[in-house]
Amino acid sequence: MTVSGDAAGGTPRRRYAILADGWFANHHAKTAHGLLSYGKDEVVCVIDSTLAGRRARDAVPGLRRDAPIVGALGDALERGPTSIIVGLAPAGGRLPGEWMKVLREAADAGLEVVSGLHQRLGPELPGAKVWDVREPPEDVPLFSGEGFAVKPKVALTVGTNSAIGKMTATLEIERAARERGLDAGFVATGQTGVVISSWGICVDAVVSDFIAGAAERLVLEAARSSPDLILVEGQGSLGHPAYSGVTLGLLHGSCPDCLILCADASDEEILAKVPRPTPEAIIPLYEGVAALVKPAPVVAVSVNTRGLDDEAARTFVERVAATTDLPTADPVRSGAAPILDAVLAAPKTAASRVQ
């Protein structure tokens, strides 16, 4: 299990400087944006020479927390960070080459280096304190079926594509549940979620045979505190050929009782010559594949309407609700209450086959 010091038992929280030079305003800076919107650790600044002198929320409207943007590591060090985090989540998970020099200088200055990339930085920074968030535990088991007996209801976010807001939707549903006095457990399965929650496993870094076992292990761990609800962060999409394997492992391994479909207003192709499936087309596919192991109906749709004005966003939400006949909302723009209501109303389900 990937666990940071804070979750493991009481070390001080981190004070982050986020490295996002030239990228902070780009959607690939998912780790930076997620940490500022949902993280519990302090963010003392963002490093981006192209936006120096501005504030984070000026560059990226809608972030829940703000921070100054500085132009260089030296400016960041004056603000007393304990850690520097790579704020980028690029396709392929490789560090921009010029950033390595900055990270070495940060390590030499005594900062912990935190990275969620597939590229491991520990071996490249000998002697430095490095948290390679994507490094999986060594003892991930195969799927066993223990997850079928979990008592709290388990909900998993799935998507029409990758990078459309599954983590955000899951965290917004968790927020809505806590506002109602419910104990909702967030299960982090990706690098930004693990950084935010200080525990979890980046399932896309696990050997493929063990992805379902990793997902099951996370749900079992979350169930130990007997929460009212377990919310599992989804990854990828069944319709995305590059990431569908991770999606399938989570779909079966987490043994969900219900699914929340995530979609967005873009109609871009997933990859060249691979069209994005519509919500109404992919819903029966998710339900059919899930039912091979354990039935899990799609009970609501979470949509990402970023970039649309209010009227266009409302029209999109209404269209998706009409075509899917499901409660639909943009949890960031209007709140996750309709989605949470649908999850709470869904019944617990049993395994399709007795193990």
Steps between C-alpha positions, in 0.01 A plus 500: 500500500639839409472711813660834575637582843194697599261211446745252648498658841562860577788661315438869428302593195688615195544857380508466123661700224337380178729476196294574189727723293326595176217257568295624795213635291493183286258214571797261525589667832244273666711434806551872562132578455385203707731583790381860508133406481484197727829452685535541876870592493600865469610634161743788550542579131491383139816523288420614145724762342237579235246608764728641772341776705146373454285287730399141435131579476568782255665250266258212563156628608300260713780370722379470858825632649736773391878537505754745361679411176876556502752485219780286639601254771688770692179699536321187619763420764443839660148381589620205705373190321579154633433326169499567129244309294492440127167658408474346155326180391610470135401216271765231541601628843845642413657809654577800280879486468578849626312433825754247624752777571243683713419185697870429564546853630191459719631172641838664568314771692350231724153472347317172461427427133149366429415361158207308359665423166564153363864610484649419842705789641645320801779331301576829323533695825719278721514615859192720464168445674265397217139386503438323169124490533453248220732241654264211583533285812689176455230274641196574284287184495292343230126561517352265761131577521522640855363825365159338444446499877571869562208643700504870400358587160773542237464746211752530216538782248545394137531709186438552131868601475810556710579834668142624516458540877452161666716596799329838526155341486593246767636769732197723446268210587709439811466868591123487455478188716702656780283813489207269579684350795587175322836331535617455140829328426691619192710228337787652302617304195701766312798719579312821576244324715776331700676835556173659611392221736849385609418136435407270215655311209560632150346203327641588157846421639401153621578190289184436301416165660482673839294813420177339618675377813631850571151646461353236729770562760427873501127444550566254781729755666240774467234272649698446821374826651138401417409810297148561378619504139815414305574709190760358263685733262475366147772496232496503122205373299383173346491696175862617516738237358799637690339487846216249479699230679523710816130587474404133479720403794335766717152410378536140610742533791320769696176294499280810471130499575438788260676717244507873429572577136720804434472686170587842365376739237785443257445283194869452424614155389670288765788428266533531124217299344358399841172686556389582850196295604189688606380457859192308388714264290763421762267453800380150397859403424616590852202326654550189290871470573449565872227235517744230392626520859248709698202703377556875526249728329590851387281712728601855406709705259759756607578745221790739457374824344821698541533756222126538445295797610212439739233465232706260288590298808136472602404389149770233502396368841136483389592319178706234681225453758244454223704253295607288800185540713730541802564775757766724345701789645828684475615456863745791481259748346179405680586249771497122523172460693301331218783253442536424870124447531513242220794320661331488839179365342683220317480158665792283603561229242630146525768325301389346174670174594564353843876482551 
